[in-house]
């Protein structure tokens, strides 16, 4: 709001604005949105972390987030709950550690009231449910942007390469990766090229990705050597095999692209000491270069717009954020000339901007 106040002066009430500005009558309406299941789990986890803190600190310990010394922590907790209504993720929320502390406190604390025991047990239940939900912990750890649903019609190899999930059959790809994938889905591109680009994009976003893959490959090699020594066969996970492949083939793709690129005729003959009597005239040299340039141009592939794409131009999807879906649906269903002003937290607006770009909505 500070930035907004610096460029605009808002001193009038809504009715006064209606009288002074030639705008349609202002209206206020409330929309009840249903959380996506993953959003609901995240919100309950944040609430459960608060409840655990309240009960295990006995409402007065210095670690109690409502303690006068913990004003900054209190504000951050409220902010996280607010963001969870839009989209919230964090690499380490400390869920497993919180479960351990809460269980110990629930079993050994005699001063905890019956109401406190019920509340703490409920908090533990929400935390355990989150860890047991497939995909939730992965997206909290690895996900950066808001995930978007992708169904089984989306090629499995691309889902594995572009999704932040480590599952063998992922069902979501984040907004940023979808943007990069859309730009890479050009005419004349092969499906295998998109596959390789997906792994490269993943490694770029997550610096520890390559290190984790190398550790996984070493574990596979050790298991294979043990299996050979014991005379048995070990099945190699498909996921990790596919992860190793693209890293090698990406270099091959780059070499192939360079080999097929048209070459320009050299301006100087490569043979040293060539007699001046054998040198061609300037006109003949130019004609020779033009002829070679023409032959090279004939080796060029067809224009990219004449070649097919690996994926359709339009892919139907929706995010796992109820608010994001509401914003996008509201804008797309409105008249093309309508204008929208979206207010929100900085992180919310960053997500909105990313999603609007993904849906080709002009800012």
Short mmCIF file of the C-alpha atoms (twelve columns), coordinates in Angstrom:
data_MODEL
# 
_entry.id   MODEL 
# 
loop_
_atom_site.group_PDB 
_atom_site.id 
_atom_site.type_symbol 
_atom_site.label_atom_id 
_atom_site.label_alt_id 
_atom_site.label_comp_id 
_atom_site.label_asym_id 
_atom_site.label_seq_id 
_atom_site.Cartn_x 
_atom_site.Cartn_y 
_atom_site.Cartn_z 
_atom_site.pdbx_PDB_model_num 
ATOM 1   C CA . UNK A 1   0.000   0.000   0.000   1 
ATOM 2   C CA . UNK A 2   2.954   2.306   0.557   1 
ATOM 3   C CA . UNK A 3   3.826   2.186   -3.136  1 
ATOM 4   C CA . UNK A 4   0.195   2.798   -4.054  1 
ATOM 5   C CA . UNK A 5   -0.063  5.778   -1.724  1 
ATOM 6   C CA . UNK A 6   2.998   7.329   -3.339  1 
ATOM 7   C CA . UNK A 7   1.275   7.573   -6.727  1 
ATOM 8   C CA . UNK A 8   -2.357  8.009   -5.752  1 
ATOM 9   C CA . UNK A 9   -4.300  9.797   -3.054  1 
ATOM 10  C CA . UNK A 10  -7.278  7.808   -1.730  1 
ATOM 11  C CA . UNK A 11  -9.172  10.153  0.560   1 
ATOM 12  C CA . UNK A 12  -12.747 9.621   -0.626  1 
ATOM 13  C CA . UNK A 13  -15.275 7.044   0.491   1 
ATOM 14  C CA . UNK A 14  -16.917 4.764   -2.130  1 
ATOM 15  C CA . UNK A 15  -20.066 6.900   -2.511  1 
ATOM 16  C CA . UNK A 16  -17.994 10.047  -2.999  1 
ATOM 17  C CA . UNK A 17  -15.971 8.320   -5.701  1 
ATOM 18  C CA . UNK A 18  -19.202 7.389   -7.491  1 
ATOM 19  C CA . UNK A 19  -20.255 11.043  -7.482  1 
ATOM 20  C CA . UNK A 20  -16.953 12.531  -8.648  1 
ATOM 21  C CA . UNK A 21  -15.861 9.930   -11.215 1 
ATOM 22  C CA . UNK A 22  -17.779 8.801   -14.288 1 
ATOM 23  C CA . UNK A 23  -17.555 5.109   -13.448 1 
ATOM 24  C CA . UNK A 24  -20.193 2.405   -13.149 1 
ATOM 25  C CA . UNK A 25  -21.671 2.099   -9.645  1 
ATOM 26  C CA . UNK A 26  -19.259 0.304   -7.346  1 
ATOM 27  C CA . UNK A 27  -20.468 -2.987  -5.910  1 
ATOM 28  C CA . UNK A 28  -19.085 -5.348  -3.306  1 
ATOM 29  C CA . UNK A 29  -19.622 -9.079  -3.503  1 
ATOM 30  C CA . UNK A 30  -18.280 -12.078 -1.649  1 
ATOM 31  C CA . UNK A 31  -17.353 -15.349 -3.336  1 
ATOM 32  C CA . UNK A 32  -17.058 -18.522 -1.304  1 
ATOM 33  C CA . UNK A 33  -14.212 -20.609 -2.711  1 
ATOM 34  C CA . UNK A 34  -13.528 -24.224 -1.870  1 
ATOM 35  C CA . UNK A 35  -9.925  -25.093 -1.095  1 
ATOM 36  C CA . UNK A 36  -8.163  -27.555 -3.342  1 
ATOM 37  C CA . UNK A 37  -7.439  -30.676 -1.229  1 
ATOM 38  C CA . UNK A 38  -3.714  -29.858 -1.214  1 
ATOM 39  C CA . UNK A 39  -4.459  -26.290 -0.097  1 
ATOM 40  C CA . UNK A 40  -6.657  -27.603 2.708   1 
ATOM 41  C CA . UNK A 41  -3.897  -29.894 3.950   1 
ATOM 42  C CA . UNK A 42  -1.350  -27.068 3.937   1 
ATOM 43  C CA . UNK A 43  -3.658  -24.725 5.839   1 
ATOM 44  C CA . UNK A 44  -4.449  -27.419 8.420   1 
ATOM 45  C CA . UNK A 45  -0.734  -28.120 8.853   1 
ATOM 46  C CA . UNK A 46  -0.007  -24.454 9.575   1 
ATOM 47  C CA . UNK A 47  -2.904  -24.337 12.032  1 
ATOM 48  C CA . UNK A 48  -1.726  -27.576 13.647  1 
ATOM 49  C CA . UNK A 49  1.798   -26.181 14.066  1 
ATOM 50  C CA . UNK A 50  0.280   -23.202 15.884  1 
ATOM 51  C CA . UNK A 51  -1.860  -25.461 18.086  1 
ATOM 52  C CA . UNK A 52  1.125   -27.617 18.969  1 
ATOM 53  C CA . UNK A 53  3.113   -24.542 19.932  1 
ATOM 54  C CA . UNK A 54  0.279   -23.292 22.137  1 
ATOM 55  C CA . UNK A 55  -0.233  -26.570 24.011  1 
ATOM 56  C CA . UNK A 56  3.413   -27.603 24.362  1 
ATOM 57  C CA . UNK A 57  4.463   -24.160 25.637  1 
ATOM 58  C CA . UNK A 58  1.693   -24.164 28.282  1 
ATOM 59  C CA . UNK A 59  0.527   -20.735 27.047  1 
ATOM 60  C CA . UNK A 60  3.369   -18.933 28.827  1 
ATOM 61  C CA . UNK A 61  6.767   -20.366 27.886  1 
ATOM 62  C CA . UNK A 62  9.193   -18.086 26.066  1 
ATOM 63  C CA . UNK A 63  8.698   -20.263 22.964  1 
ATOM 64  C CA . UNK A 64  4.972   -19.465 22.977  1 
ATOM 65  C CA . UNK A 65  4.365   -17.584 19.729  1 
ATOM 66  C CA . UNK A 66  2.017   -15.132 21.510  1 
ATOM 67  C CA . UNK A 67  4.771   -14.248 23.981  1 
ATOM 68  C CA . UNK A 68  5.590   -10.499 23.938  1 
ATOM 69  C CA . UNK A 69  9.088   -11.286 22.685  1 
ATOM 70  C CA . UNK A 70  7.750   -13.193 19.689  1 
ATOM 71  C CA . UNK A 71  5.887   -10.422 17.882  1 
ATOM 72  C CA . UNK A 72  7.800   -10.999 14.653  1 
ATOM 73  C CA . UNK A 73  7.085   -14.742 14.785  1 
ATOM 74  C CA . UNK A 74  3.399   -14.034 15.458  1 
ATOM 75  C CA . UNK A 75  3.173   -11.735 12.422  1 
ATOM 76  C CA . UNK A 76  4.881   -14.348 10.256  1 
ATOM 77  C CA . UNK A 77  2.439   -17.031 11.437  1 
ATOM 78  C CA . UNK A 78  -0.541  -14.859 10.526  1 
ATOM 79  C CA . UNK A 79  1.028   -14.032 7.167   1 
ATOM 80  C CA . UNK A 80  1.598   -17.721 6.421   1 
ATOM 81  C CA . UNK A 81  -2.032  -18.523 7.151   1 
ATOM 82  C CA . UNK A 82  -3.094  -15.715 4.851   1 
ATOM 83  C CA . UNK A 83  -0.803  -16.964 2.078   1 
ATOM 84  C CA . UNK A 84  -2.101  -20.514 2.531   1 
ATOM 85  C CA . UNK A 85  -5.494  -19.259 1.341   1 
ATOM 86  C CA . UNK A 86  -3.779  -18.415 -1.945  1 
ATOM 87  C CA . UNK A 87  -0.768  -20.738 -2.151  1 
ATOM 88  C CA . UNK A 88  1.919   -21.518 0.379   1 
ATOM 89  C CA . UNK A 89  4.910   -23.841 0.253   1 
ATOM 90  C CA . UNK A 90  8.103   -24.138 2.268   1 
ATOM 91  C CA . UNK A 91  11.055  -26.472 1.953   1 
ATOM 92  C CA . UNK A 92  11.117  -27.404 5.634   1 
ATOM 93  C CA . UNK A 93  8.017   -26.883 7.764   1 
ATOM 94  C CA . UNK A 94  9.297   -29.096 10.581  1 
ATOM 95  C CA . UNK A 95  6.239   -31.356 10.539  1 
ATOM 96  C CA . UNK A 96  7.978   -34.577 11.581  1 
ATOM 97  C CA . UNK A 97  9.841   -32.866 14.438  1 
ATOM 98  C CA . UNK A 98  6.627   -31.228 15.617  1 
ATOM 99  C CA . UNK A 99  4.875   -34.606 15.728  1 
ATOM 100 C CA . UNK A 100 7.636   -36.032 17.944  1 
ATOM 101 C CA . UNK A 101 7.535   -33.109 20.363  1 
ATOM 102 C CA . UNK A 102 3.754   -33.169 20.545  1 
ATOM 103 C CA . UNK A 103 3.607   -36.896 21.243  1 
ATOM 104 C CA . UNK A 104 6.117   -36.597 24.076  1 
ATOM 105 C CA . UNK A 105 4.217   -33.681 25.585  1 
ATOM 106 C CA . UNK A 106 0.901   -35.483 25.240  1 
ATOM 107 C CA . UNK A 107 2.215   -38.590 26.993  1 
ATOM 108 C CA . UNK A 108 4.282   -37.053 29.807  1 
ATOM 109 C CA . UNK A 109 2.632   -33.740 30.688  1 
ATOM 110 C CA . UNK A 110 0.288   -34.111 33.665  1 
ATOM 111 C CA . UNK A 111 -0.722  -30.450 33.740  1 
ATOM 112 C CA . UNK A 112 -2.297  -30.575 30.279  1 
ATOM 113 C CA . UNK A 113 -6.084  -30.257 30.547  1 
ATOM 114 C CA . UNK A 114 -8.493  -32.623 28.832  1 
ATOM 115 C CA . UNK A 115 -9.330  -29.894 26.335  1 
ATOM 116 C CA . UNK A 116 -5.640  -29.428 25.686  1 
ATOM 117 C CA . UNK A 117 -5.126  -33.157 25.182  1 
ATOM 118 C CA . UNK A 118 -7.953  -33.277 22.631  1 
ATOM 119 C CA . UNK A 119 -6.598  -30.232 20.798  1 
ATOM 120 C CA . UNK A 120 -3.027  -31.530 20.743  1 
ATOM 121 C CA . UNK A 121 -4.170  -34.952 19.551  1 
ATOM 122 C CA . UNK A 122 -6.132  -33.289 16.740  1 
ATOM 123 C CA . UNK A 123 -3.078  -31.266 15.742  1 
ATOM 124 C CA . UNK A 124 -0.975  -34.435 15.600  1 
ATOM 125 C CA . UNK A 125 -3.654  -36.060 13.450  1 
ATOM 126 C CA . UNK A 126 -3.533  -33.235 10.875  1 
ATOM 127 C CA . UNK A 127 0.255   -33.354 10.723  1 
ATOM 128 C CA . UNK A 128 0.300   -37.122 10.253  1 
ATOM 129 C CA . UNK A 129 -2.377  -36.920 7.565   1 
ATOM 130 C CA . UNK A 130 -0.245  -34.436 5.621   1 
ATOM 131 C CA . UNK A 131 2.804   -36.707 5.643   1 
ATOM 132 C CA . UNK A 132 0.636   -39.631 4.520   1 
ATOM 133 C CA . UNK A 133 -0.908  -37.707 1.607   1 
ATOM 134 C CA . UNK A 134 0.803   -38.649 -1.673  1 
ATOM 135 C CA . UNK A 135 2.597   -35.738 -3.256  1 
ATOM 136 C CA . UNK A 136 2.068   -33.162 -0.504  1 
ATOM 137 C CA . UNK A 137 5.527   -33.368 1.047   1 
ATOM 138 C CA . UNK A 138 7.165   -33.438 -2.394  1 
ATOM 139 C CA . UNK A 139 5.473   -30.230 -3.503  1 
ATOM 140 C CA . UNK A 140 6.226   -28.512 -0.238  1 
ATOM 141 C CA . UNK A 141 9.905   -29.472 -0.555  1 
ATOM 142 C CA . UNK A 142 10.562  -29.134 -4.284  1 
ATOM 143 C CA . UNK A 143 7.755   -26.961 -5.637  1 
ATOM 144 C CA . UNK A 144 8.392   -23.283 -6.286  1 
ATOM 145 C CA . UNK A 145 5.452   -22.132 -8.396  1 
ATOM 146 C CA . UNK A 146 1.801   -23.123 -8.112  1 
ATOM 147 C CA . UNK A 147 1.215   -26.647 -9.475  1 
ATOM 148 C CA . UNK A 148 -1.189  -27.210 -12.360 1 
ATOM 149 C CA . UNK A 149 -3.032  -30.449 -13.013 1 
ATOM 150 C CA . UNK A 150 -1.915  -32.612 -15.954 1 
ATOM 151 C CA . UNK A 151 -3.890  -35.749 -16.776 1 
ATOM 152 C CA . UNK A 152 -2.840  -39.074 -18.253 1 
ATOM 153 C CA . UNK A 153 -3.221  -37.724 -21.811 1 
ATOM 154 C CA . UNK A 154 -0.037  -35.724 -21.193 1 
ATOM 155 C CA . UNK A 155 2.956   -37.897 -22.240 1 
ATOM 156 C CA . UNK A 156 4.426   -39.701 -19.249 1 
ATOM 157 C CA . UNK A 157 8.005   -38.901 -20.262 1 
ATOM 158 C CA . UNK A 158 7.228   -35.176 -20.232 1 
ATOM 159 C CA . UNK A 159 5.406   -35.359 -16.901 1 
ATOM 160 C CA . UNK A 160 8.397   -37.087 -15.376 1 
ATOM 161 C CA . UNK A 161 10.843  -34.586 -16.873 1 
ATOM 162 C CA . UNK A 162 8.952   -31.365 -16.157 1 
ATOM 163 C CA . UNK A 163 7.172   -32.068 -12.867 1 
ATOM 164 C CA . UNK A 164 8.758   -31.123 -9.548  1 
ATOM 165 C CA . UNK A 165 7.406   -34.369 -8.118  1 
ATOM 166 C CA . UNK A 166 9.782   -37.304 -7.779  1 
ATOM 167 C CA . UNK A 167 6.909   -39.744 -8.270  1 
ATOM 168 C CA . UNK A 168 7.123   -42.156 -11.224 1 
ATOM 169 C CA . UNK A 169 3.681   -41.029 -12.414 1 
ATOM 170 C CA . UNK A 170 3.361   -37.305 -11.556 1 
ATOM 171 C CA . UNK A 171 0.049   -35.549 -12.080 1 
ATOM 172 C CA . UNK A 172 1.066   -31.874 -11.822 1 
ATOM 173 C CA . UNK A 173 3.556   -29.416 -13.325 1 
ATOM 174 C CA . UNK A 174 4.272   -26.013 -11.805 1 
ATOM 175 C CA . UNK A 175 3.385   -22.754 -13.567 1 
ATOM 176 C CA . UNK A 176 6.962   -21.720 -14.307 1 
ATOM 177 C CA . UNK A 177 7.819   -25.063 -15.893 1 
ATOM 178 C CA . UNK A 178 4.648   -24.918 -17.990 1 
ATOM 179 C CA . UNK A 179 5.754   -21.530 -19.293 1 
ATOM 180 C CA . UNK A 180 9.151   -22.865 -20.330 1 
ATOM 181 C CA . UNK A 181 7.547   -25.984 -21.796 1 
ATOM 182 C CA . UNK A 182 5.071   -23.904 -23.809 1 
ATOM 183 C CA . UNK A 183 7.875   -21.810 -25.295 1 
ATOM 184 C CA . UNK A 184 9.887   -24.946 -26.073 1 
ATOM 185 C CA . UNK A 185 6.896   -26.595 -27.798 1 
ATOM 186 C CA . UNK A 186 7.792   -25.027 -31.149 1 
ATOM 187 C CA . UNK A 187 7.107   -26.326 -34.629 1 
ATOM 188 C CA . UNK A 188 9.710   -28.826 -35.717 1 
ATOM 189 C CA . UNK A 189 10.702  -29.793 -32.169 1 
ATOM 190 C CA . UNK A 190 10.809  -33.489 -31.342 1 
ATOM 191 C CA . UNK A 191 9.223   -35.018 -28.250 1 
ATOM 192 C CA . UNK A 192 12.643  -36.223 -27.145 1 
ATOM 193 C CA . UNK A 193 13.942  -32.623 -27.282 1 
ATOM 194 C CA . UNK A 194 11.196  -31.535 -24.880 1 
ATOM 195 C CA . UNK A 195 12.094  -34.445 -22.631 1 
ATOM 196 C CA . UNK A 196 15.722  -33.348 -22.435 1 
ATOM 197 C CA . UNK A 197 14.749  -29.691 -21.961 1 
ATOM 198 C CA . UNK A 198 12.575  -30.716 -19.025 1 
ATOM 199 C CA . UNK A 199 15.438  -32.335 -17.149 1 
ATOM 200 C CA . UNK A 200 17.676  -29.346 -17.903 1 
ATOM 201 C CA . UNK A 201 15.005  -26.976 -16.581 1 
ATOM 202 C CA . UNK A 202 14.607  -29.070 -13.461 1 
ATOM 203 C CA . UNK A 203 18.330  -29.094 -12.779 1 
ATOM 204 C CA . UNK A 204 18.451  -25.310 -13.220 1 
ATOM 205 C CA . UNK A 205 15.672  -24.666 -10.684 1 
ATOM 206 C CA . UNK A 206 16.982  -27.052 -8.064  1 
ATOM 207 C CA . UNK A 207 20.780  -26.791 -7.601  1 
ATOM 208 C CA . UNK A 208 20.868  -29.982 -5.532  1 
ATOM 209 C CA . UNK A 209 19.047  -31.978 -8.188  1 
ATOM 210 C CA . UNK A 210 22.125  -33.199 -10.050 1 
ATOM 211 C CA . UNK A 211 23.834  -34.089 -6.793  1 
ATOM 212 C CA . UNK A 212 20.846  -36.147 -5.695  1 
ATOM 213 C CA . UNK A 213 20.713  -37.892 -9.070  1 
ATOM 214 C CA . UNK A 214 24.413  -38.771 -8.851  1 
ATOM 215 C CA . UNK A 215 23.884  -40.246 -5.392  1 
ATOM 216 C CA . UNK A 216 20.935  -42.253 -6.674  1 
ATOM 217 C CA . UNK A 217 22.971  -43.574 -9.602  1 
ATOM 218 C CA . UNK A 218 25.790  -44.605 -7.266  1 
ATOM 219 C CA . UNK A 219 23.304  -46.471 -5.056  1 
ATOM 220 C CA . UNK A 220 21.978  -48.274 -8.145  1 
ATOM 221 C CA . UNK A 221 25.486  -49.245 -9.244  1 
ATOM 222 C CA . UNK A 222 26.322  -50.542 -5.756  1 
ATOM 223 C CA . UNK A 223 23.119  -52.606 -5.670  1 
ATOM 224 C CA . UNK A 224 23.854  -53.999 -9.128  1 
ATOM 225 C CA . UNK A 225 27.394  -55.018 -8.088  1 
ATOM 226 C CA . UNK A 226 26.038  -56.672 -4.955  1 
ATOM 227 C CA . UNK A 227 23.416  -58.468 -7.023  1 
ATOM 228 C CA . UNK A 228 26.079  -59.788 -9.403  1 
ATOM 229 C CA . UNK A 229 28.152  -60.988 -6.476  1 
ATOM 230 C CA . UNK A 230 25.165  -62.728 -4.917  1 
ATOM 231 C CA . UNK A 231 24.018  -64.172 -8.239  1 
ATOM 232 C CA . UNK A 232 20.654  -62.393 -8.312  1 
ATOM 233 C CA . UNK A 233 19.069  -59.704 -10.471 1 
ATOM 234 C CA . UNK A 234 18.032  -56.278 -9.224  1 
ATOM 235 C CA . UNK A 235 15.401  -54.219 -11.044 1 
ATOM 236 C CA . UNK A 236 16.652  -50.723 -11.781 1 
ATOM 237 C CA . UNK A 237 14.051  -48.007 -11.112 1 
ATOM 238 C CA . UNK A 238 12.732  -46.570 -14.368 1 
ATOM 239 C CA . UNK A 239 12.710  -43.038 -12.992 1 
ATOM 240 C CA . UNK A 240 16.380  -42.832 -12.195 1 
ATOM 241 C CA . UNK A 241 17.379  -44.524 -15.450 1 
ATOM 242 C CA . UNK A 242 15.492  -41.911 -17.418 1 
ATOM 243 C CA . UNK A 243 17.140  -39.181 -15.407 1 
ATOM 244 C CA . UNK A 244 20.592  -40.405 -16.322 1 
ATOM 245 C CA . UNK A 245 19.793  -40.691 -20.021 1 
ATOM 246 C CA . UNK A 246 18.855  -37.110 -20.890 1 
ATOM 247 C CA . UNK A 247 22.016  -35.667 -19.322 1 
ATOM 248 C CA . UNK A 248 24.140  -37.632 -21.782 1 
ATOM 249 C CA . UNK A 249 21.896  -37.263 -24.796 1 
ATOM 250 C CA . UNK A 250 21.629  -33.482 -24.341 1 
ATOM 251 C CA . UNK A 251 25.285  -33.161 -25.244 1 
ATOM 252 C CA . UNK A 252 24.752  -35.348 -28.284 1 
ATOM 253 C CA . UNK A 253 21.845  -33.199 -29.359 1 
ATOM 254 C CA . UNK A 254 24.001  -30.081 -29.174 1 
ATOM 255 C CA . UNK A 255 26.710  -31.712 -31.299 1 
ATOM 256 C CA . UNK A 256 24.188  -32.901 -33.861 1 
ATOM 257 C CA . UNK A 257 22.675  -29.445 -34.136 1 
ATOM 258 C CA . UNK A 258 26.126  -27.948 -34.741 1 
ATOM 259 C CA . UNK A 259 26.973  -30.586 -37.333 1 
ATOM 260 C CA . UNK A 260 23.789  -29.942 -39.312 1 
ATOM 261 C CA . UNK A 261 24.111  -26.149 -39.228 1 
ATOM 262 C CA . UNK A 262 24.920  -24.555 -42.629 1 
ATOM 263 C CA . UNK A 263 28.555  -23.566 -42.980 1 
ATOM 264 C CA . UNK A 264 29.888  -20.398 -44.579 1 
ATOM 265 C CA . UNK A 265 32.554  -20.721 -47.268 1 
ATOM 266 C CA . UNK A 266 35.972  -19.663 -45.962 1 
ATOM 267 C CA . UNK A 267 37.214  -16.290 -47.146 1 
ATOM 268 C CA . UNK A 268 40.813  -17.501 -47.288 1 
ATOM 269 C CA . UNK A 269 41.965  -20.726 -48.812 1 
ATOM 270 C CA . UNK A 270 43.122  -23.210 -46.135 1 
ATOM 271 C CA . UNK A 271 46.169  -24.167 -48.201 1 
ATOM 272 C CA . UNK A 272 49.236  -22.080 -47.312 1 
ATOM 273 C CA . UNK A 273 51.712  -20.902 -49.909 1 
ATOM 274 C CA . UNK A 274 49.250  -21.063 -52.733 1 
ATOM 275 C CA . UNK A 275 50.583  -19.475 -55.911 1 
ATOM 276 C CA . UNK A 276 49.064  -16.174 -56.935 1 
ATOM 277 C CA . UNK A 277 48.546  -17.569 -60.425 1 
ATOM 278 C CA . UNK A 278 46.039  -20.040 -58.995 1 
ATOM 279 C CA . UNK A 279 44.074  -17.384 -57.123 1 
ATOM 280 C CA . UNK A 280 40.682  -16.679 -58.534 1 
ATOM 281 C CA . UNK A 281 39.558  -13.233 -59.438 1 
ATOM 282 C CA . UNK A 282 37.448  -11.271 -56.990 1 
ATOM 283 C CA . UNK A 283 34.308  -11.822 -59.055 1 
ATOM 284 C CA . UNK A 284 34.883  -15.576 -59.248 1 
ATOM 285 C CA . UNK A 285 35.484  -15.760 -55.486 1 
ATOM 286 C CA . UNK A 286 32.219  -13.924 -54.784 1 
ATOM 287 C CA . UNK A 287 30.326  -16.180 -57.205 1 
ATOM 288 C CA . UNK A 288 31.832  -19.223 -55.519 1 
ATOM 289 C CA . UNK A 289 30.718  -18.041 -52.069 1 
ATOM 290 C CA . UNK A 290 27.220  -17.282 -53.340 1 
ATOM 291 C CA . UNK A 291 26.974  -20.761 -54.857 1 
ATOM 292 C CA . UNK A 292 28.063  -22.358 -51.599 1 
ATOM 293 C CA . UNK A 293 25.657  -20.194 -49.607 1 
ATOM 294 C CA . UNK A 294 22.826  -21.296 -51.919 1 
ATOM 295 C CA . UNK A 295 23.719  -24.962 -51.475 1 
ATOM 296 C CA . UNK A 296 23.870  -24.529 -47.718 1 
ATOM 297 C CA . UNK A 297 20.481  -22.842 -47.679 1 
ATOM 298 C CA . UNK A 298 19.001  -25.823 -49.512 1 
ATOM 299 C CA . UNK A 299 20.134  -28.020 -46.627 1 
ATOM 300 C CA . UNK A 300 18.057  -25.975 -44.200 1 
ATOM 301 C CA . UNK A 301 14.908  -27.703 -42.846 1 
ATOM 302 C CA . UNK A 302 11.477  -26.501 -43.802 1 
ATOM 303 C CA . UNK A 303 10.218  -23.348 -42.067 1 
ATOM 304 C CA . UNK A 304 9.305   -24.157 -38.473 1 
ATOM 305 C CA . UNK A 305 5.673   -23.129 -38.907 1 
ATOM 306 C CA . UNK A 306 5.280   -25.849 -41.563 1 
ATOM 307 C CA . UNK A 307 6.308   -28.603 -39.136 1 
ATOM 308 C CA . UNK A 308 4.184   -30.209 -36.392 1 
ATOM 309 C CA . UNK A 309 4.515   -29.601 -32.647 1 
ATOM 310 C CA . UNK A 310 5.105   -32.369 -30.108 1 
ATOM 311 C CA . UNK A 311 2.175   -31.089 -27.995 1 
ATOM 312 C CA . UNK A 312 -1.098  -29.400 -28.951 1 
ATOM 313 C CA . UNK A 313 -1.162  -25.609 -29.042 1 
ATOM 314 C CA . UNK A 314 -3.832  -25.561 -26.310 1 
ATOM 315 C CA . UNK A 315 -3.572  -27.725 -23.182 1 
ATOM 316 C CA . UNK A 316 -6.507  -27.677 -20.750 1 
ATOM 317 C CA . UNK A 317 -5.444  -27.437 -17.115 1 
ATOM 318 C CA . UNK A 318 -6.251  -25.792 -13.809 1 
ATOM 319 C CA . UNK A 319 -4.173  -24.900 -10.796 1 
ATOM 320 C CA . UNK A 320 -4.307  -26.276 -7.272  1 
ATOM 321 C CA . UNK A 321 -5.127  -22.820 -5.939  1 
ATOM 322 C CA . UNK A 322 -8.811  -21.937 -5.706  1 
ATOM 323 C CA . UNK A 323 -8.076  -18.204 -5.763  1 
ATOM 324 C CA . UNK A 324 -5.861  -18.444 -8.843  1 
ATOM 325 C CA . UNK A 325 -8.559  -20.391 -10.678 1 
ATOM 326 C CA . UNK A 326 -11.148 -17.782 -9.663  1 
ATOM 327 C CA . UNK A 327 -9.009  -14.878 -10.925 1 
ATOM 328 C CA . UNK A 328 -8.274  -16.582 -14.246 1 
ATOM 329 C CA . UNK A 329 -11.891 -17.676 -14.807 1 
ATOM 330 C CA . UNK A 330 -13.191 -14.180 -13.955 1 
ATOM 331 C CA . UNK A 331 -10.867 -12.485 -16.431 1 
ATOM 332 C CA . UNK A 332 -11.387 -14.985 -19.232 1 
ATOM 333 C CA . UNK A 333 -15.180 -14.883 -18.900 1 
ATOM 334 C CA . UNK A 334 -15.304 -11.060 -18.980 1 
ATOM 335 C CA . UNK A 335 -15.519 -8.839  -22.036 1 
ATOM 336 C CA . UNK A 336 -12.191 -8.266  -23.841 1 
ATOM 337 C CA . UNK A 337 -12.376 -4.550  -23.055 1 
ATOM 338 C CA . UNK A 338 -12.855 -5.035  -19.289 1 
ATOM 339 C CA . UNK A 339 -10.041 -3.971  -16.976 1 
ATOM 340 C CA . UNK A 340 -9.112  -5.632  -13.695 1 
ATOM 341 C CA . UNK A 341 -7.172  -4.478  -10.647 1 
ATOM 342 C CA . UNK A 342 -5.923  -7.297  -8.439  1 
ATOM 343 C CA . UNK A 343 -4.842  -6.506  -4.879  1 
ATOM 344 C CA . UNK A 344 -2.787  -8.879  -2.799  1 
ATOM 345 C CA . UNK A 345 0.403   -9.657  -0.963  1 
ATOM 346 C CA . UNK A 346 3.660   -9.340  -2.892  1 
ATOM 347 C CA . UNK A 347 4.016   -13.114 -3.178  1 
ATOM 348 C CA . UNK A 348 0.400   -13.472 -4.258  1 
ATOM 349 C CA . UNK A 349 0.853   -10.901 -7.012  1 
ATOM 350 C CA . UNK A 350 4.004   -12.652 -8.210  1 
ATOM 351 C CA . UNK A 351 2.018   -15.885 -8.557  1 
ATOM 352 C CA . UNK A 352 -0.822  -14.027 -10.295 1 
ATOM 353 C CA . UNK A 353 1.558   -12.409 -12.770 1 
ATOM 354 C CA . UNK A 354 3.116   -15.782 -13.548 1 
ATOM 355 C CA . UNK A 355 -0.278  -17.396 -14.135 1 
ATOM 356 C CA . UNK A 356 -1.614  -14.524 -16.275 1 
ATOM 357 C CA . UNK A 357 1.413   -14.834 -18.495 1 
ATOM 358 C CA . UNK A 358 0.827   -18.567 -18.754 1 
ATOM 359 C CA . UNK A 359 -2.748  -17.974 -19.968 1 
ATOM 360 C CA . UNK A 360 -1.711  -15.186 -22.381 1 
ATOM 361 C CA . UNK A 361 -3.641  -12.562 -20.409 1 
ATOM 362 C CA . UNK A 362 -2.181  -9.138  -21.141 1 
ATOM 363 C CA . UNK A 363 -1.004  -7.176  -18.124 1 
# 
